[in-house]
Amino acid sequence: MNYRHVYHAGNFADVIKHVTLSLVIEYLKRKASPFRVIDTHAGIGQYDLNSEAAGKTGEWREGIGRLWGQDLPDGIKELLAPYFTSIRSVNGDGELRCYPGSPLVARGLMRAQDSLVVNELHPEDYAALVRILRGDMRVKILNIDGWIALRSLLPPKERRGVILIDPPFEVAGELDRLVSGLKDGLRRFATGTYLLWYPIKGLPAVETMKQRVAQLGIDKLLCAELFVHRPGDEQRLNGSGLLIINPPYFLDAHLGKILPFLAERLAQSREARSHLTWLAGSSN
Ligand SMILES: C[S@@+](CC[C@H](N)C(=O)[O-])C[C@H]1O[C@@H](n2cnc3c(N)ncnc32)[C@H](O)[C@@H]1O
């Protein structure tokens, strides 16, 4: 396990992932009944942007660094407000020193009646997560393989919730495990909202993945992609995508505003752009 998220925390890919997660949680909060957030590949929860590792890549400067403390257009400001709430929960209103990973984005937004299960396999990262989250009775922290976690945690007893699946895609066979994990997860919890994050280097691998997930017979499958470069150079992260199964009503309309804004604001080349596509079903 070589992947360490601290090198990438707060980059453009984290921005679109965490903005979407925060919006889904806000939609779930429209009903008083409790929900559960399940984070199968959680990372360490909180990232020091002044650390040597974060400074080495400086990726956050081209991500959250281009949004925090900057003017945002009306209409976008409101949609990014929950995401900013979670960032504020680890920094206050001042200087951006710390970036919340998905566990803290979720915990910063959930209510007393909601619960969060986070899972991280790397022993050191798991220990860091425990230090940050222990003592919160709404949170359960696991240290098992994310694909096993996915199977064993579904369905949640609340029968409402969102599952974030955010693997590092560093080992061979991850796509097969992803497709079979999703298939099994959907059999156990067909009505959940699933957010599956993926990196975009070249397009062929991504198209194969999208086709294989679409073939699972999902009724509603939305695909949101943000490109900061033209895809092609396989050595570089050119974009990132989210497959969203059972997106809440309004999410496509809201992402339809946010994605073009982020493509412009977070562009790293003239080829930056975004796509929002229904791979199955539609918002109606
Ligand atoms: C992309 S990072 C997670 C970032 C986090 N979800 C966020 O948005 O802040 C992927 C994480 O998965 C962990 N990981 C790698 N293989 C795993 C596995 N088989 N099961 C669970 N976690 C794993 C890595 O240690 C890493 O922390």
PDBQT file of the ligand as one rigid body, heavy atoms in Angstrom, charges set to zero:
ROOT
HETATM    1  C1  LIG A 301      -8.125   8.222  -2.139  1.00  0.00    +0.000 C 
HETATM    2  S1  LIG A 301      -7.683   7.827  -0.501  1.00  0.00    +0.000 S 
HETATM    3  C2  LIG A 301      -9.096   8.192   0.427  1.00  0.00    +0.000 C 
HETATM    4  C3  LIG A 301      -9.436   9.636   0.539  1.00  0.00    +0.000 C 
HETATM    5  C4  LIG A 301     -10.667   9.935   1.353  1.00  0.00    +0.000 C 
HETATM    6  N1  LIG A 301     -11.806   9.130   0.951  1.00  0.00    +0.000 N 
HETATM    7  C5  LIG A 301     -11.042  11.384   1.251  1.00  0.00    +0.000 C 
HETATM    8  O1  LIG A 301     -11.820  11.738   0.348  1.00  0.00    +0.000 OA
HETATM    9  O2  LIG A 301     -10.578  12.183   2.085  1.00  0.00    +0.000 OA
HETATM   10  C6  LIG A 301      -7.746   6.087  -0.522  1.00  0.00    +0.000 C 
HETATM   11  C7  LIG A 301      -7.454   5.433   0.827  1.00  0.00    +0.000 C 
HETATM   12  O3  LIG A 301      -7.727   4.020   0.719  1.00  0.00    +0.000 OA
HETATM   13  C8  LIG A 301      -6.796   3.332   1.537  1.00  0.00    +0.000 C 
HETATM   14  N2  LIG A 301      -6.784   1.943   1.064  1.00  0.00    +0.000 N 
HETATM   15  C9  LIG A 301      -5.998   1.359   0.130  1.00  0.00    +0.000 A 
HETATM   16  N3  LIG A 301      -6.374   0.088  -0.084  1.00  0.00    +0.000 NA
HETATM   17  C10 LIG A 301      -7.450  -0.129   0.725  1.00  0.00    +0.000 A 
HETATM   18  C11 LIG A 301      -8.288  -1.245   0.927  1.00  0.00    +0.000 A 
HETATM   19  N4  LIG A 301      -8.123  -2.376   0.256  1.00  0.00    +0.000 N 
HETATM   20  N5  LIG A 301      -9.291  -1.117   1.823  1.00  0.00    +0.000 NA
HETATM   21  C12 LIG A 301      -9.483   0.044   2.510  1.00  0.00    +0.000 A 
HETATM   22  N6  LIG A 301      -8.702   1.142   2.368  1.00  0.00    +0.000 NA
HETATM   23  C13 LIG A 301      -7.702   1.041   1.474  1.00  0.00    +0.000 A 
HETATM   24  C14 LIG A 301      -5.506   4.096   1.363  1.00  0.00    +0.000 C 
HETATM   25  O4  LIG A 301      -4.627   3.863   2.457  1.00  0.00    +0.000 OA
HETATM   26  C15 LIG A 301      -6.006   5.548   1.286  1.00  0.00    +0.000 C 
HETATM   27  O5  LIG A 301      -5.969   6.148   2.551  1.00  0.00    +0.000 OA
ENDROOT
TORSDOF 0
